[in-house]
Amino acid sequence: MSRVGNKPIVLPAGTKVAFRDGVVEVEGPKAKLARPLPPLTAVQIAADQVVVSRADDSNRARAMHGLARSLIAGMINGVNAGYRKQLEIVGVGYRAQIAGQQLTLHLGFSHPVVYPIPPGVKVTVVDNTKLTVEGADKQMVGEVAASIRRFRKPEPYKGKGVRYLGEHIVMKEGKTVG
């Protein structure tokens, strides 16, 4: 029995949820999101809550039940509060700047790395080394942050690279002459 899937989702004021043709649409003060519902699940929408149910008690249906509930709850949270990931760039000469919908990163390569910012995501740069990725879609925000980090992962000897704010990098000891 899915404990997560059985909990009803309470709708905050100003949030609308609709279910059409296997697609759940959530509209709130910040954005509007749509996502296909996982198989073997159904949605009932009441005045102030959303209840997710499943077709049967198979392992797959139980897994999809919890997944569907988590996805819908994440969408509701995203259109109301939004999601945020913070990154920091560490390294001498490493910096970032935004021009329009393009993020330009100088990460020690012979060329700058240009990353097009997808629609629905907002990236801001503070002090040339601190990036904030914000948006209503949790998956998109996480994917953009991970893509930016992937350009230059923190290396274990000096810690240079792009890391999440507060991320702990296990440092290695360098070679000793002896």
Residue frames as a rotation matrix with the C-alpha (Angstrom) as fourth column:
MET 1
0.580 0.815 0.000 0.00
0.815 -0.580 0.000 0.00
0.000 0.000 -1.000 0.00
SER 2
-0.302 -0.689 0.659 1.45
0.653 -0.653 -0.383 3.34
0.694 0.314 0.647 -1.02
ARG 3
0.018 0.268 -0.963 1.51
0.930 -0.359 -0.082 5.62
-0.368 -0.894 -0.255 2.00
VAL 4
-0.791 -0.360 -0.495 2.56
0.173 -0.907 0.384 8.62
-0.587 0.218 0.780 -0.07
GLY 5
-0.901 0.409 0.146 -0.09
0.125 -0.078 0.989 8.11
0.416 0.909 0.019 -2.75
ASN 6
-0.176 0.902 -0.395 -2.96
0.889 0.318 0.329 7.88
0.422 -0.293 -0.858 -0.27
LYS 7
-0.406 0.002 -0.914 -2.41
0.634 -0.720 -0.283 11.34
-0.659 -0.694 0.291 1.21
PRO 8
0.592 0.625 0.508 -4.67
0.805 -0.430 -0.408 13.99
-0.036 0.651 -0.758 -0.35
ILE 9
-0.613 -0.757 0.225 -3.00
0.778 -0.628 0.009 17.12
0.134 0.181 0.974 -1.73
VAL 10
0.267 0.683 -0.680 -4.44
0.729 -0.605 -0.321 20.32
-0.631 -0.410 -0.659 -0.30
LEU 11
0.031 -0.176 0.984 -4.78
0.884 -0.455 -0.109 23.11
0.467 0.873 0.142 -2.87
PRO 12
-0.636 -0.259 -0.727 -3.62
0.592 -0.768 -0.245 26.58
-0.494 -0.586 0.642 -1.78
ALA 13
0.414 0.813 -0.410 -5.84
0.356 -0.559 -0.749 29.54
-0.838 0.164 -0.521 -2.57
GLY 14
0.410 -0.179 -0.894 -5.51
-0.684 -0.709 -0.171 30.73
-0.604 0.682 -0.413 -6.16
THR 15
-0.739 -0.673 0.011 -4.40
-0.528 0.590 0.611 27.36
-0.418 0.446 -0.792 -7.53
LYS 16
0.426 0.876 -0.224 -6.42
-0.824 0.274 -0.496 25.54
-0.373 0.396 0.839 -10.20
VAL 17
-0.701 -0.574 0.424 -5.98
-0.360 0.797 0.485 21.89
-0.616 0.188 -0.765 -11.18
ALA 18
0.414 0.793 -0.447 -7.53
-0.847 0.157 -0.507 20.28
-0.332 0.589 0.737 -14.27
PHE 19
-0.492 -0.495 0.716 -7.28
-0.184 0.863 0.471 16.75
-0.851 0.100 -0.516 -15.66
ARG 20
0.578 0.641 -0.505 -7.87
-0.619 -0.059 -0.783 16.27
-0.531 0.765 0.363 -19.40
ASP 21
0.856 -0.149 -0.494 -6.90
-0.358 0.520 -0.776 13.40
0.372 0.841 0.392 -21.73
GLY 22
0.705 -0.580 -0.408 -4.38
0.665 0.741 0.095 11.91
0.247 -0.339 0.908 -19.30
VAL 23
-0.349 -0.817 0.459 -2.68
0.538 -0.575 -0.616 15.27
0.767 0.031 0.640 -18.66
VAL 24
0.349 0.363 -0.864 -2.71
0.921 -0.301 0.246 17.11
-0.171 -0.882 -0.440 -15.35
GLU 25
-0.124 -0.325 0.938 -2.66
0.490 -0.842 -0.227 20.90
0.863 0.431 0.264 -15.68
VAL 26
0.209 0.094 -0.973 -1.85
0.953 -0.242 0.181 23.11
-0.218 -0.966 -0.140 -12.69
GLU 27
-0.013 -0.155 0.988 -2.17
0.479 -0.868 -0.130 26.89
0.878 0.471 0.085 -12.79
GLY 28
0.314 0.042 -0.948 -1.08
0.935 -0.188 0.301 29.20
-0.166 -0.981 -0.099 -9.99
PRO 29
0.853 0.072 -0.518 0.18
0.117 -0.992 0.055 32.72
-0.509 -0.108 -0.854 -9.34
LYS 30
0.047 -0.953 -0.300 3.68
-0.377 -0.295 0.878 32.10
-0.925 0.071 -0.373 -10.73
ALA 31
-0.760 -0.402 -0.510 3.18
-0.626 0.242 0.741 29.78
-0.174 0.883 -0.436 -13.69
LYS 32
0.534 0.845 0.019 1.14
-0.785 0.505 -0.359 27.15
-0.313 0.177 0.933 -15.50
LEU 33
-0.630 -0.773 0.078 2.43
-0.718 0.618 0.320 23.57
-0.296 0.145 -0.944 -15.77
ALA 34
0.619 0.757 -0.210 1.17
-0.784 0.578 -0.226 20.46
-0.050 0.304 0.951 -17.56
ARG 35
-0.602 -0.790 0.118 2.42
-0.787 0.612 0.079 16.89
-0.135 -0.045 -0.990 -17.24
PRO 36
-0.003 0.595 -0.804 1.09
-0.526 0.682 0.507 13.51
0.850 0.425 0.311 -18.42
LEU 37
0.406 0.243 0.881 -0.18
-0.901 0.268 0.342 11.33
-0.153 -0.932 0.327 -15.60
PRO 38
-0.721 -0.691 0.051 1.76
-0.680 0.720 0.142 8.07
-0.135 0.068 -0.989 -15.03
PRO 39
-0.336 0.614 -0.715 -0.03
-0.409 0.589 0.698 4.89
0.849 0.526 0.053 -16.15
LEU 40
-0.287 0.355 -0.890 -2.37
0.599 0.792 0.122 2.92
0.748 -0.498 -0.440 -13.84
THR 41
-0.758 0.040 -0.651 -3.37
0.558 -0.477 -0.679 6.07
-0.338 -0.878 0.340 -11.92
ALA 42
-0.009 0.794 0.608 -6.39
0.740 -0.404 0.538 8.37
0.673 0.454 -0.584 -11.83
VAL 43
-0.950 -0.305 -0.066 -7.08
0.283 -0.754 -0.593 11.78
0.131 -0.582 0.803 -10.32
GLN 44
0.190 0.981 -0.034 -10.18
0.901 -0.160 0.404 13.10
0.391 -0.107 -0.914 -8.55
ILE 45
-0.820 -0.433 0.373 -10.33
0.312 -0.886 -0.343 16.86
0.479 -0.165 0.862 -8.04
ALA 46
0.141 0.829 -0.541 -12.49
0.989 -0.090 0.120 18.26
0.051 -0.551 -0.833 -5.25
ALA 47
0.893 0.312 0.323 -12.97
0.318 -0.947 0.036 21.90
0.318 0.071 -0.946 -4.26
ASP 48
0.698 -0.633 0.334 -9.82
-0.709 -0.676 0.202 22.25
0.098 -0.377 -0.921 -2.18
GLN 49
-0.018 -0.762 0.647 -7.91
-0.590 0.530 0.609 18.98
-0.807 -0.371 -0.459 -2.60
VAL 50
0.207 -0.058 -0.977 -6.65
-0.895 0.393 -0.213 16.48
0.396 0.918 0.029 -5.15
VAL 51
0.279 -0.070 0.958 -6.80
-0.563 0.796 0.222 12.72
-0.778 -0.601 0.183 -4.53
VAL 52
-0.239 -0.447 -0.862 -4.77
-0.939 0.333 0.087 10.24
0.248 0.830 -0.499 -6.60
SER 53
0.456 0.398 0.796 -5.98
-0.569 0.818 -0.084 6.63
-0.684 -0.415 0.600 -6.94
ARG 54
-0.644 -0.726 -0.240 -4.62
-0.688 0.413 0.597 3.53
-0.334 0.549 -0.766 -8.66
ALA 55
-0.076 0.628 -0.774 -6.12
-0.857 0.356 0.373 0.88
0.510 0.692 0.511 -10.91
ASP 56
0.730 0.264 -0.630 -5.14
0.003 0.921 0.390 -2.24
0.683 -0.287 0.671 -8.91
ASP 57
0.845 -0.399 0.355 -2.72
-0.436 -0.132 0.890 -3.46
-0.309 -0.907 -0.285 -6.23
SER 58
0.758 -0.645 0.090 0.12
0.583 0.610 -0.537 -4.64
0.291 0.459 0.839 -8.48
ASN 59
0.111 -0.817 -0.565 3.66
0.816 -0.250 0.521 -3.52
-0.567 -0.519 0.639 -7.65
ARG 60
-0.679 -0.371 0.633 3.79
0.708 -0.558 0.433 -1.29
0.192 0.743 0.641 -10.72
ALA 61
0.174 0.839 0.516 0.44
0.480 -0.530 0.699 0.37
0.860 0.126 -0.494 -9.93
ARG 62
0.747 0.062 -0.662 1.53
0.658 -0.219 0.721 1.04
-0.101 -0.974 -0.204 -6.34
ALA 63
-0.304 -0.934 -0.190 4.79
0.815 -0.358 0.456 2.60
-0.493 -0.016 0.870 -7.52
MET 64
-0.606 0.134 0.784 2.98
0.577 -0.604 0.550 4.79
0.547 0.786 0.288 -10.06
HIS 65
0.510 0.846 -0.159 0.46
0.686 -0.288 0.668 5.80
0.519 -0.450 -0.727 -7.38
GLY 66
0.455 -0.428 -0.781 3.13
0.666 -0.419 0.618 7.38
-0.591 -0.801 0.095 -5.17
LEU 67
-0.629 -0.722 0.289 4.94
0.714 -0.389 0.581 8.84
-0.307 0.572 0.761 -8.18
ALA 68
-0.209 0.632 0.746 1.80
0.682 -0.453 0.574 10.52
0.701 0.629 -0.337 -9.52
ARG 69
0.759 0.511 -0.404 1.00
0.634 -0.439 0.637 12.04
0.148 -0.739 -0.657 -6.13
SER 70
0.108 -0.820 -0.562 4.57
0.661 -0.362 0.657 13.35
-0.742 -0.442 0.503 -5.73
LEU 71
-0.675 -0.352 0.648 4.61
0.736 -0.378 0.561 14.84
0.047 0.856 0.515 -9.23
ILE 72
0.183 0.830 0.527 1.29
0.626 -0.512 0.589 16.64
0.758 0.222 -0.613 -8.75
ALA 73
0.759 0.044 -0.650 2.34
0.610 -0.399 0.685 17.92
-0.229 -0.916 -0.330 -5.32
GLY 74
-0.285 -0.946 -0.158 5.60
0.718 -0.319 0.619 19.18
-0.635 0.063 0.770 -6.84
MET 75
-0.492 0.190 0.850 3.72
0.718 -0.464 0.519 20.96
0.493 0.865 0.092 -9.61
ILE 76
0.625 0.780 0.025 1.41
0.593 -0.495 0.635 22.64
0.508 -0.382 -0.772 -7.09
ASN 77
0.487 -0.543 -0.684 4.39
0.608 -0.351 0.712 23.75
-0.627 -0.762 0.159 -5.00
GLY 78
-0.500 -0.770 0.397 6.17
0.804 -0.242 0.543 25.00
-0.322 0.591 0.740 -8.14
VAL 79
-0.204 0.481 0.853 3.35
0.658 -0.578 0.483 27.21
0.725 0.659 -0.199 -9.38
ASN 80
0.845 0.529 -0.085 2.95
0.399 -0.514 0.759 28.75
0.357 -0.675 -0.645 -5.91
ALA 81
0.770 -0.596 -0.229 6.44
-0.007 -0.366 0.930 29.03
-0.638 -0.715 -0.286 -4.40
GLY 82
0.754 -0.528 -0.391 8.77
-0.517 -0.109 -0.849 27.95
0.406 0.842 -0.355 -7.22
TYR 83
0.824 -0.564 -0.061 12.07
0.532 0.731 0.427 26.10
-0.196 -0.384 0.902 -6.98
ARG 84
0.782 -0.621 0.042 15.60
-0.595 -0.766 -0.245 27.43
0.184 0.166 -0.969 -6.64
LYS 85
0.694 -0.714 -0.091 19.11
0.718 0.677 0.159 25.98
-0.052 -0.176 0.983 -6.96
GLN 86
0.871 -0.474 -0.131 22.18
-0.457 -0.878 0.139 28.02
-0.181 -0.061 -0.982 -6.11
LEU 87
0.692 -0.713 0.117 25.61
0.695 0.613 -0.377 27.43
0.197 0.341 0.919 -7.63
GLU 88
0.762 -0.543 -0.352 28.99
-0.311 -0.785 0.536 28.98
-0.567 -0.299 -0.767 -6.95
ILE 89
0.820 -0.572 0.016 32.02
0.208 0.272 -0.939 29.18
0.533 0.774 0.342 -9.20
VAL 90
0.777 -0.630 -0.002 35.39
-0.118 -0.149 0.982 28.66
-0.619 -0.762 -0.190 -7.50
GLY 91
0.289 -0.771 0.567 38.68
0.910 0.405 0.087 29.36
-0.297 0.491 0.819 -9.26
VAL 92
-0.238 -0.473 -0.848 40.95
0.153 -0.881 0.448 32.22
-0.959 -0.023 0.282 -10.25
GLY 93
-0.851 -0.092 -0.517 39.54
-0.431 -0.439 0.788 33.90
-0.299 0.894 0.334 -13.35
TYR 94
-0.739 0.669 0.083 36.38
0.648 0.671 0.360 31.75
0.185 0.320 -0.929 -13.36
ARG 95
-0.752 0.525 -0.399 33.28
-0.218 -0.769 -0.601 33.87
-0.623 -0.365 0.692 -13.87
ALA 96
-0.429 0.711 0.557 29.81
0.885 0.454 0.103 33.98
-0.180 0.537 -0.824 -15.40
GLN 97
-0.766 0.299 -0.569 27.70
-0.265 -0.953 -0.145 36.60
-0.586 0.040 0.809 -17.14
ILE 98
-0.131 0.827 0.546 24.29
0.727 0.455 -0.515 36.73
-0.674 0.329 -0.661 -18.74
ALA 99
-0.825 -0.004 -0.566 23.45
-0.352 -0.778 0.520 38.35
-0.442 0.628 0.640 -22.05
GLY 100
-0.246 0.829 -0.503 19.79
-0.887 0.017 0.462 37.95
0.392 0.559 0.731 -23.00
GLN 101
0.783 0.557 0.277 18.88
-0.617 0.750 0.239 34.27
-0.075 -0.358 0.931 -22.82
GLN 102
0.577 -0.668 -0.471 22.50
0.171 0.662 -0.730 33.06
0.799 0.340 0.496 -22.89
LEU 103
0.913 -0.383 0.141 24.78
-0.196 -0.108 0.975 32.30
-0.358 -0.917 -0.174 -19.98
THR 104
0.570 -0.804 -0.168 28.48
-0.184 0.074 -0.980 32.74
0.801 0.590 -0.106 -20.76
LEU 105
0.956 -0.275 0.101 30.89
-0.012 0.308 0.951 30.91
-0.293 -0.911 0.292 -18.48
HIS 106
0.364 -0.923 -0.120 34.64
-0.601 -0.135 -0.788 31.46
0.711 0.359 -0.604 -18.37
LEU 107
0.919 0.126 0.374 35.92
-0.369 0.612 0.700 28.28
-0.141 -0.781 0.609 -16.70
GLY 108
0.186 -0.954 0.234 39.59
-0.477 0.121 0.870 28.09
-0.859 -0.273 -0.433 -17.60
PHE 109
0.363 -0.041 0.931 39.11
0.702 0.670 -0.244 26.66
-0.613 0.742 0.272 -21.08
SER 110
-0.734 -0.674 0.085 40.60
0.537 -0.499 0.680 28.30
-0.416 0.544 0.728 -24.17
HIS 111
-0.702 0.593 0.395 37.09
0.092 -0.475 0.875 29.45
0.706 0.651 0.279 -25.09
PRO 112
-0.699 0.547 0.460 34.05
-0.680 -0.311 -0.664 30.68
-0.220 -0.777 0.589 -23.14
VAL 113
-0.854 0.515 0.079 31.22
0.520 0.848 0.101 28.18
-0.015 0.128 -0.992 -22.65
VAL 114
-0.743 0.669 -0.012 27.88
-0.659 -0.729 0.186 29.54
0.116 0.146 0.982 -23.90
TYR 115
-0.856 0.516 -0.012 24.75
0.494 0.813 -0.310 27.91
-0.150 -0.271 -0.951 -22.47
PRO 116
-0.625 0.712 0.320 21.30
-0.235 -0.563 0.793 28.85
0.745 0.420 0.519 -23.83
ILE 117
-0.896 0.359 0.260 18.84
-0.249 0.078 -0.965 29.27
-0.367 -0.930 0.019 -20.95
PRO 118
-0.748 0.653 0.118 15.65
0.567 0.537 0.625 27.30
0.345 0.534 -0.772 -21.66
PRO 119
-0.389 0.689 0.612 12.25
-0.407 -0.724 0.557 29.03
0.827 -0.033 0.562 -21.42
GLY 120
0.656 0.716 -0.241 10.57
-0.028 0.342 0.939 28.79
0.755 -0.609 0.244 -18.03
VAL 121
0.436 -0.607 -0.664 13.87
0.900 0.293 0.323 29.04
-0.001 -0.738 0.674 -16.15
LYS 122
0.878 -0.186 0.441 15.44
-0.139 -0.981 -0.137 32.23
0.458 0.059 -0.887 -14.83
VAL 123
0.320 -0.857 -0.404 19.18
0.927 0.371 -0.054 32.40
0.196 -0.357 0.913 -14.16
THR 124
0.933 -0.093 0.346 20.72
-0.141 -0.983 0.115 35.31
0.330 -0.156 -0.931 -12.26
VAL 125
0.177 -0.951 -0.253 24.39
0.763 0.295 -0.576 36.03
0.622 -0.091 0.778 -11.61
VAL 126
0.987 0.040 0.154 25.65
-0.072 -0.752 0.655 37.91
0.142 -0.658 -0.740 -8.54
ASP 127
0.524 -0.848 0.071 29.30
-0.556 -0.278 0.783 38.97
-0.644 -0.450 -0.618 -8.10
ASN 128
0.195 -0.403 -0.894 30.24
-0.946 0.164 -0.281 37.04
0.260 0.900 -0.349 -11.30
THR 129
-0.760 -0.582 -0.290 30.63
-0.484 0.804 -0.345 33.84
0.434 -0.122 -0.893 -9.25
LYS 130
-0.775 0.557 0.299 27.24
0.002 0.476 -0.879 33.09
-0.632 -0.681 -0.371 -7.70
LEU 131
-0.800 0.532 -0.276 24.43
-0.328 -0.003 0.945 31.74
0.502 0.846 0.176 -9.88
THR 132
-0.577 0.724 0.378 20.78
-0.284 0.256 -0.924 31.26
-0.766 -0.640 0.058 -8.96
VAL 133
-0.905 0.362 -0.224 18.55
-0.082 0.367 0.927 29.03
0.418 0.857 -0.303 -11.10
GLU 134
-0.670 0.736 0.100 14.82
-0.236 -0.084 -0.968 29.57
-0.704 -0.672 0.230 -10.49
GLY 135
-0.730 0.514 -0.451 11.63
-0.499 0.050 0.865 28.26
0.467 0.856 0.220 -12.02
ALA 136
0.074 0.875 0.478 8.29
-0.992 0.114 -0.056 26.55
-0.104 -0.470 0.877 -11.45
ASP 137
0.812 0.193 -0.551 9.24
-0.354 0.914 -0.201 23.14
0.465 0.358 0.810 -12.88
LYS 138
0.668 -0.537 0.515 11.37
-0.500 0.188 0.845 21.22
-0.551 -0.822 -0.142 -10.36
GLN 139
0.559 -0.444 0.700 12.82
0.593 0.805 0.036 18.87
-0.579 0.395 0.713 -12.97
MET 140
0.690 -0.269 0.672 13.80
0.522 -0.458 -0.719 21.70
0.502 0.847 -0.175 -15.33
VAL 141
0.778 -0.412 0.475 15.47
-0.581 -0.759 0.294 23.73
0.239 -0.505 -0.830 -12.56
GLY 142
0.569 -0.560 0.602 17.46
-0.241 0.587 0.773 20.69
-0.786 -0.585 0.199 -11.42
GLU 143
0.585 -0.316 0.746 18.45
0.748 0.565 -0.348 19.77
-0.312 0.762 0.567 -14.97
VAL 144
0.778 -0.306 0.548 19.66
0.104 -0.797 -0.594 23.30
0.619 0.520 -0.589 -15.80
ALA 145
0.678 -0.536 0.502 21.69
-0.723 -0.365 0.586 23.47
-0.131 -0.761 -0.636 -12.57
ALA 146
0.515 -0.479 0.711 23.19
0.114 0.860 0.497 20.04
-0.850 -0.175 0.497 -13.23
SER 147
0.719 -0.233 0.655 24.03
0.687 0.092 -0.721 20.99
0.107 0.968 0.226 -16.84
ILE 148
0.759 -0.458 0.463 25.85
-0.379 -0.889 -0.258 24.14
0.530 0.020 -0.848 -15.69
ARG 149
0.565 -0.545 0.620 27.75
-0.630 0.200 0.750 22.16
-0.533 -0.814 -0.230 -13.03
ARG 150
0.714 -0.220 0.665 28.70
0.397 0.909 -0.127 19.52
-0.576 0.354 0.736 -15.61
PHE 151
0.903 -0.394 0.171 30.75
-0.038 -0.470 -0.882 22.06
0.428 0.790 -0.440 -17.63
ARG 152
-0.200 -0.976 0.088 33.46
-0.295 -0.026 -0.955 22.07
0.934 -0.217 -0.283 -14.95
LYS 153
0.751 0.453 -0.480 32.89
0.247 0.481 0.841 19.76
0.612 -0.750 0.250 -11.98
PRO 154
0.683 -0.531 0.501 34.84
-0.730 -0.515 0.450 20.61
0.019 -0.673 -0.739 -8.83
GLU 155
0.327 -0.645 -0.691 38.19
-0.129 0.694 -0.708 18.88
0.936 0.321 0.144 -8.93
PRO 156
0.860 0.212 -0.463 39.46
0.347 0.423 0.837 17.16
0.373 -0.881 0.290 -5.75
TYR 157
-0.026 -0.961 -0.274 42.90
0.952 0.060 -0.299 18.81
0.304 -0.269 0.914 -5.43
LYS 158
-0.951 -0.304 0.047 42.16
0.281 -0.920 -0.272 22.55
0.126 -0.246 0.961 -5.35
GLY 159
-0.354 0.903 -0.243 38.34
0.634 0.041 -0.772 22.47
-0.688 -0.428 -0.587 -5.45
LYS 160
-0.737 0.051 -0.673 38.12
-0.406 -0.830 0.382 24.61
-0.540 0.555 0.633 -8.60
GLY 161
-0.872 0.463 0.158 34.95
0.404 0.499 0.767 24.36
0.276 0.732 -0.622 -10.66
VAL 162
-0.395 0.843 0.364 31.20
-0.654 -0.537 0.533 24.87
0.645 -0.027 0.764 -10.45
ARG 163
-0.851 0.124 -0.510 29.53
0.400 0.782 -0.478 23.51
0.339 -0.611 -0.715 -7.33
TYR 164
0.267 0.963 0.045 26.21
0.511 -0.181 0.840 23.73
0.817 -0.201 -0.540 -5.57
LEU 165
-0.040 -0.225 0.973 26.13
-0.590 -0.781 -0.205 26.31
0.806 -0.583 -0.102 -2.77
GLY 166
0.287 0.082 0.954 27.21
-0.944 0.197 0.267 24.56
-0.166 -0.977 0.134 0.41
GLU 167
0.913 0.010 -0.407 28.37
-0.155 0.933 -0.324 21.40
0.376 0.359 0.854 -1.39
HIS 168
0.518 -0.759 0.394 31.24
-0.549 0.058 0.834 19.69
-0.656 -0.648 -0.386 0.40
ILE 169
0.707 -0.413 -0.575 34.11
-0.443 0.376 -0.814 18.58
0.552 0.830 0.083 -1.83
VAL 170
0.865 -0.476 0.158 36.36
0.171 0.577 0.799 15.86
-0.471 -0.664 0.581 -0.40
MET 171
0.667 -0.687 -0.288 39.87
-0.737 -0.551 -0.392 17.17
0.111 0.473 -0.874 -1.02
LYS 172
0.869 -0.471 -0.155 42.78
0.456 0.882 -0.123 14.87
0.194 0.037 0.980 -1.82
GLU 173
0.554 -0.775 -0.305 46.32
-0.073 -0.410 0.909 15.34
-0.829 -0.482 -0.283 -0.72
GLY 174
0.805 -0.290 -0.517 48.73
-0.581 -0.213 -0.786 16.24
0.118 0.933 -0.341 -3.51
LYS 175
0.680 -0.643 -0.352 51.94
0.457 0.747 -0.483 14.40
0.574 0.168 0.802 -4.34
THR 176
0.881 -0.472 -0.014 54.82
-0.249 -0.490 0.836 14.86
-0.402 -0.733 -0.549 -1.95
VAL 177
0.521 -0.801 -0.295 58.42
-0.423 0.057 -0.904 15.15
0.741 0.596 -0.310 -3.01
GLY 178
0.626 -0.250 0.739 60.46
-0.738 0.118 0.665 12.80
-0.253 -0.961 -0.110 -1.02
